Amino acid sequence: MTSLFDVGKSAIQAYRQSLAVTGQNIANINTDGYVRREADLKEVTASQGGITSLANQSGLGVRVADIRRSFDELLTSRKLSASANFEKSDGFLQQVQKLENLLLPGDADLGSQIGNFFRSLSDVAAAPADLAPRAVAIERGNSLADAFNSTAVQLEQLKRNTLERTDDAITALNTLTSELGSVNDKILSASQSGRSPNALMDLRDKLIDEISKLADITVDYSDRGVANVTIGSSGVGPSLVDGKNTTKVGYVERYDKVGGLQIILNPLSSQTPTSQLSSGLIAGLSQSYGAIRGVIDEVNSLASELTVQLNSQHKLGVTMDGSKGTDIFSTISVGAIRSPATSADVDVDIALLDPKNALVGELD
């Protein structure tokens, strides 16, 4: 017969452990990555009896079967999705704000410089024999060329800054996925002992949370607590972490009409492109890079159109000594022609490495 003292002793020990778990939760309330635990109490079943004896129906007391983490996979998935969407918007906003500050109207912006130059040309037209308006027009033309060159340099610096932030984000993503693969391996080893590796699972979830800030992901948890991660919210994207195996991520610059950055897998080998990565900081930086590239193209087009139109108009006139007018501005023009030996059309990408030489002002 079970002793009442033994039953009481088991109850005291079980609830002492439960109170210790509660105290642990309170002590770690501000610990980064800590997830609340709870004690799982189980009955200590009675003996089964034998041929000549009856089973003990009163039971043997209570015990702590396990200490479990409070974890909800659905809520965690929604949290990861919300985090990825926020980081994408925030990363895009930060870069676009810099772009906006660069293009805001001011005393020395392109719009003001263009307006000042055309007003100086009007003064020359009003008094063509006067040298003073011509000198002012030359200075305004040089200021306009400097404004285009300065804007081009600042836009290129902003583009490089965006690429540097993307490099940092890609490096962080690859580091975090490698760490998660290592943690998965430790969880798998620890779970074979039959107990929940709660501290490792806390670290696992913290790593996944950091990864979700960089890229939108879908996480599938195995029965032993191993987290398998795929890119994208569809759940069928390319694998990022599969057990202890990980896939590296990289990017290449796109020069098509879409612009932006193309995310690739295995950058050192297959360079497989993927379109699944649509949220997270990396996606936001890629989108802002496309916006900056678009502004650069528009500024270049404006400089080219302004140069062509002004030069063609200036050539219709004559100088004060009666000579025929020449180009008022000069730009760097790059052209590509197909070789007669090439039968197929090819795409050519031209990168201007020194935007300071994009526009040089000369006024006759």
C-alpha positions as CSV (number, residue, x, y, z in Angstrom):
1,M,0.0,0.0,0.0
2,T,1.3,3.4,-1.0
3,S,2.3,5.6,2.0
4,L,0.4,8.9,2.3
5,F,3.8,10.4,3.2
6,D,5.3,9.3,-0.2
7,V,2.4,10.8,-2.1
8,G,2.7,14.1,-0.2
9,K,6.4,14.1,-0.7
10,S,6.0,13.7,-4.5
11,A,3.5,16.6,-4.5
12,I,5.9,18.8,-2.6
13,Q,8.8,18.0,-4.9
14,A,6.7,18.5,-8.0
15,Y,5.3,21.9,-7.0
16,R,8.7,23.0,-5.7
17,Q,10.0,22.4,-9.3
18,S,7.0,24.2,-10.7
19,L,7.6,27.2,-8.5
20,A,11.3,27.2,-9.5
21,V,10.2,27.3,-13.2
22,T,7.9,30.3,-12.3
23,G,10.8,32.0,-10.6
24,Q,13.0,31.4,-13.7
25,N,10.4,33.0,-15.9
26,I,10.3,36.1,-13.6
27,A,14.1,36.3,-13.4
28,N,14.4,36.2,-17.2
29,I,11.5,38.6,-18.1
30,N,14.0,41.0,-19.7
31,T,16.3,38.4,-21.2
32,D,16.6,38.7,-24.9
33,G,15.3,35.6,-26.7
34,Y,14.0,33.9,-23.5
35,V,10.6,32.2,-23.9
36,R,8.4,31.4,-21.0
37,R,8.5,27.9,-19.6
38,E,5.9,25.8,-17.8
39,A,6.1,22.6,-15.9
40,D,4.2,19.6,-17.3
41,L,2.8,17.7,-14.3
42,K,2.0,14.0,-14.8
43,E,0.4,11.4,-12.5
44,V,2.6,8.7,-11.1
45,T,0.5,5.7,-12.0
46,A,-0.2,2.9,-9.6
47,S,1.1,-0.6,-9.9
48,Q,-0.6,-3.1,-12.2
49,G,-0.9,-5.9,-9.6
50,G,-0.3,-9.5,-10.2
51,I,-2.1,-12.9,-10.3
52,T,-2.5,-13.1,-6.6
53,S,-2.7,-9.4,-5.8
54,L,-5.0,-6.5,-6.7
55,A,-3.7,-3.4,-8.5
56,N,-3.1,-0.3,-6.4
57,Q,-5.8,2.1,-7.6
58,S,-4.9,5.0,-5.4
59,G,-1.8,6.0,-7.4
60,L,1.7,7.0,-6.3
61,G,1.6,10.8,-6.5
62,V,2.7,13.4,-9.1
63,R,5.9,14.3,-10.9
64,V,7.2,16.9,-13.4
65,A,7.3,15.0,-16.7
66,D,8.9,17.9,-18.7
67,I,9.5,21.6,-18.8
68,R,8.0,23.0,-22.0
69,R,8.4,26.3,-23.8
70,S,5.3,28.4,-24.5
71,F,5.5,28.3,-28.3
72,D,2.8,28.8,-30.9
73,E,3.9,28.1,-34.5
74,L,1.0,30.1,-36.1
75,L,1.7,33.2,-34.1
76,T,5.4,32.9,-34.7
77,S,4.8,32.6,-38.4
78,R,2.7,35.8,-38.4
79,K,5.3,37.6,-36.4
80,L,8.0,36.7,-38.9
81,S,5.9,37.9,-41.8
82,A,5.1,41.2,-40.1
83,S,8.8,41.7,-39.3
84,A,9.9,41.1,-42.9
85,N,7.3,43.5,-44.3
86,F,8.3,46.2,-41.8
87,E,12.0,45.9,-42.5
88,K,11.4,46.1,-46.2
89,S,9.4,49.3,-45.9
90,D,11.9,50.8,-43.4
91,G,14.9,49.9,-45.5
92,F,13.3,51.4,-48.6
93,L,12.2,54.5,-46.7
94,Q,15.6,55.3,-45.3
95,Q,17.3,55.2,-48.8
96,V,14.5,57.1,-50.5
97,Q,14.6,59.8,-47.8
98,K,18.2,60.3,-48.7
99,L,17.3,60.5,-52.3
100,E,14.5,63.0,-51.6
101,N,16.8,65.2,-49.6
102,L,19.2,65.2,-52.5
103,L,16.6,66.3,-55.0
104,L,14.6,68.8,-52.8
105,P,14.3,72.2,-54.4
106,G,16.9,74.7,-53.2
107,D,19.1,77.6,-54.4
108,A,21.6,75.3,-56.1
109,D,19.3,72.5,-57.3
110,L,19.1,71.5,-61.0
111,G,15.8,73.3,-61.5
112,S,17.1,76.6,-60.2
113,Q,20.3,76.3,-62.2
114,I,18.4,75.6,-65.4
115,G,16.1,78.5,-64.7
116,N,19.0,80.9,-64.0
117,F,20.8,79.8,-67.2
118,F,17.7,80.4,-69.4
119,R,17.2,83.8,-67.9
120,S,20.8,84.7,-68.7
121,L,20.2,83.6,-72.3
122,S,17.2,85.9,-72.4
123,D,19.4,88.8,-71.2
124,V,21.8,88.0,-74.0
125,A,19.0,87.9,-76.6
126,A,17.8,91.3,-75.3
127,A,21.2,92.9,-75.7
128,P,23.3,90.8,-78.1
129,A,26.0,93.4,-78.5
130,D,26.6,93.8,-74.7
131,L,29.4,91.7,-73.3
132,A,28.2,91.7,-69.7
133,P,25.2,89.4,-70.3
134,R,27.4,87.0,-72.3
135,A,29.8,86.8,-69.4
136,V,27.0,86.1,-67.0
137,A,25.5,83.5,-69.4
138,I,28.9,81.7,-69.5
139,E,29.2,81.6,-65.7
140,R,25.6,80.4,-65.4
141,G,26.3,77.7,-68.0
142,N,29.4,76.5,-66.0
143,S,27.2,76.5,-62.8
144,L,24.6,74.4,-64.6
145,A,27.3,71.9,-65.7
146,D,28.7,71.8,-62.2
147,A,25.2,71.2,-60.8
148,F,24.7,68.2,-63.1
149,N,28.1,66.8,-62.3
150,S,27.6,67.3,-58.5
151,T,24.1,65.7,-58.7
152,A,25.6,62.8,-60.6
153,V,28.4,62.3,-58.0
154,Q,25.9,62.4,-55.1
155,L,23.6,59.9,-56.8
156,E,26.4,57.6,-57.4
157,Q,27.5,57.8,-53.8
158,L,24.0,57.0,-52.7
159,K,23.9,54.0,-55.0
160,R,27.2,52.8,-53.6
161,N,25.9,53.3,-50.1
162,T,22.9,51.2,-51.0
163,L,25.1,48.4,-52.4
164,E,27.3,48.5,-49.2
165,R,24.2,48.1,-47.0
166,T,23.1,45.2,-49.2
167,D,26.5,43.6,-48.9
168,D,26.3,43.9,-45.1
169,A,22.7,42.4,-45.1
170,I,23.7,39.5,-47.3
171,T,26.8,38.8,-45.2
172,A,24.6,38.9,-42.0
173,L,22.0,36.6,-43.6
174,N,24.6,34.0,-44.6
175,T,26.2,34.1,-41.1
176,L,22.8,33.7,-39.4
177,T,21.8,30.8,-41.5
178,S,25.1,29.0,-40.8
179,E,24.6,29.6,-37.1
180,L,21.0,28.2,-37.3
181,G,22.3,25.1,-39.1
182,S,24.8,24.6,-36.2
183,V,22.0,25.1,-33.6
184,N,19.8,22.6,-35.5
185,D,22.6,20.0,-35.2
186,K,22.9,20.6,-31.5
187,I,19.1,20.4,-31.0
188,L,19.0,17.1,-32.8
189,S,21.8,15.7,-30.6
190,A,20.2,17.0,-27.4
191,S,16.7,15.8,-28.2
192,Q,17.9,12.2,-28.4
193,S,18.3,12.2,-24.6
194,G,14.5,12.6,-24.4
195,R,14.4,16.1,-22.8
196,S,13.6,19.4,-24.4
197,P,16.7,21.5,-25.1
198,N,14.8,24.7,-24.2
199,A,17.9,27.0,-24.2
200,L,18.9,25.8,-27.7
201,M,15.3,26.4,-28.9
202,D,15.4,29.9,-27.6
203,L,18.6,30.5,-29.5
204,R,17.0,28.9,-32.6
205,D,14.0,31.2,-32.5
206,K,16.2,34.3,-31.9
207,L,18.2,33.4,-35.0
208,I,15.1,32.8,-37.1
209,D,13.7,36.2,-35.9
210,E,16.9,37.9,-37.0
211,I,16.8,36.1,-40.4
212,S,13.2,37.2,-40.9
213,K,14.3,40.9,-40.7
214,L,16.6,40.4,-43.6
215,A,14.4,38.1,-45.8
216,D,10.9,36.7,-45.8
217,I,11.0,33.1,-44.9
218,T,8.8,30.1,-44.1
219,V,9.8,27.9,-41.2
220,D,8.9,24.2,-40.8
221,Y,9.6,22.6,-37.4
222,S,10.3,18.9,-37.1
223,D,9.1,16.8,-34.1
224,R,12.5,17.2,-32.5
225,G,12.6,20.9,-32.8
226,V,14.8,21.3,-35.9
227,A,13.9,24.3,-37.9
228,N,13.9,24.0,-41.7
229,V,13.8,27.4,-43.5
230,T,12.7,28.2,-47.1
231,I,12.8,31.6,-48.8
232,G,9.5,33.3,-49.4
233,S,6.1,33.1,-47.8
234,S,4.7,30.4,-50.1
235,G,6.4,27.5,-48.3
236,V,7.7,26.0,-51.5
237,G,10.6,28.4,-52.1
238,P,14.2,27.3,-52.3
239,S,15.7,25.9,-49.2
240,L,17.8,28.2,-47.0
241,V,18.4,25.9,-44.1
242,D,17.7,22.2,-44.1
243,G,18.8,20.6,-40.9
244,K,22.4,21.5,-40.5
245,N,22.8,22.2,-44.3
246,T,22.6,25.8,-45.4
247,T,22.5,27.6,-48.8
248,K,24.5,30.8,-49.4
249,V,22.8,33.9,-50.8
250,G,24.2,36.6,-53.0
251,Y,23.1,39.2,-55.6
252,V,23.9,40.7,-58.9
253,E,23.0,44.1,-60.4
254,R,20.3,44.2,-63.0
255,Y,20.6,46.5,-65.9
256,D,17.2,45.8,-67.5
257,K,14.1,48.0,-67.4
258,V,13.1,46.6,-64.0
259,G,16.4,47.6,-62.4
260,G,17.1,46.7,-58.8
261,L,19.2,43.7,-57.6
262,Q,18.7,40.1,-58.6
263,I,19.0,37.7,-55.6
264,I,20.9,34.5,-56.4
265,L,21.6,31.3,-54.5
266,N,25.0,29.7,-54.3
267,P,26.8,32.8,-55.6
268,L,30.2,31.0,-55.9
269,S,28.9,28.1,-58.0
270,S,25.5,27.8,-59.8
271,Q,24.3,31.4,-59.1
272,T,20.7,30.3,-59.3
273,P,18.3,33.3,-59.5
274,T,15.3,33.4,-57.3
275,S,12.3,35.8,-57.2
276,Q,10.9,34.4,-53.9
277,L,12.6,37.0,-51.7
278,S,10.0,39.8,-51.8
279,S,10.2,41.1,-48.2
280,G,12.8,41.9,-45.6
281,L,15.6,44.5,-45.5
282,I,17.4,43.0,-48.5
283,A,14.2,43.3,-50.7
284,G,13.8,46.9,-49.5
285,L,17.4,47.8,-50.4
286,S,16.9,46.2,-53.8
287,Q,13.8,48.2,-54.4
288,S,15.5,51.5,-53.3
289,Y,18.5,50.6,-55.5
290,G,16.1,50.4,-58.5
291,A,14.6,53.7,-57.6
292,I,18.0,55.4,-57.4
293,R,19.1,53.8,-60.7
294,G,15.9,55.2,-62.2
295,V,16.7,58.7,-61.0
296,I,20.2,58.5,-62.3
297,D,18.9,57.5,-65.7
298,E,16.4,60.4,-65.7
299,V,19.1,62.9,-64.8
300,N,21.4,61.5,-67.5
301,S,18.5,61.8,-70.0
302,L,17.8,65.3,-69.0
303,A,21.5,66.3,-69.4
304,S,21.6,64.6,-72.8
305,E,18.4,66.2,-74.0
306,L,19.3,69.6,-72.7
307,T,22.7,69.4,-74.4
308,V,21.4,68.3,-77.7
309,Q,18.7,70.9,-77.9
310,L,20.9,73.8,-76.8
311,N,23.7,72.8,-79.1
312,S,21.4,72.6,-82.1
313,Q,19.9,76.0,-81.3
314,H,23.3,77.6,-80.6
315,K,24.7,76.4,-84.0
316,L,21.9,78.3,-85.8
317,G,23.5,81.6,-84.6
318,V,26.8,83.4,-85.1
319,T,29.4,84.8,-82.8
320,M,30.2,88.5,-82.4
321,D,33.0,88.1,-85.0
322,G,30.6,86.5,-87.5
323,S,31.7,82.9,-87.1
324,K,29.2,80.1,-87.1
325,G,28.0,79.0,-83.6
326,T,29.4,75.8,-82.1
327,D,28.4,73.5,-79.3
328,I,27.5,75.3,-76.1
329,F,27.8,72.1,-73.9
330,S,29.6,68.8,-74.4
331,T,28.8,65.4,-72.9
332,I,30.4,62.0,-73.0
333,S,28.7,60.0,-75.7
334,V,29.1,56.3,-75.9
335,G,27.8,54.2,-78.8
336,A,27.9,50.6,-79.8
337,I,27.6,49.1,-83.2
338,R,27.3,45.5,-84.2
339,S,30.2,43.9,-85.8
340,P,29.6,42.7,-89.4
341,A,30.8,39.3,-88.3
342,T,28.0,39.0,-85.8
343,S,24.7,37.7,-87.1
344,A,22.7,38.0,-83.9
345,D,21.6,41.0,-81.9
346,V,23.4,41.4,-78.6
347,D,22.7,43.4,-75.4
348,V,25.4,45.9,-74.3
349,D,25.5,47.4,-70.8
350,I,27.6,50.6,-70.3
351,A,28.6,51.7,-66.8
352,L,29.9,55.2,-66.3
353,L,32.6,54.9,-63.7
354,D,33.4,58.6,-63.4
355,P,30.2,60.7,-63.3
356,K,32.2,63.9,-62.8
357,N,33.0,63.9,-66.5
358,A,29.4,63.4,-67.6
359,L,28.7,67.0,-68.4
360,V,31.2,69.9,-69.2
361,G,29.9,73.3,-69.9
362,E,31.3,75.5,-72.7
363,L,29.6,78.6,-74.0
364,D,30.7,80.5,-77.1
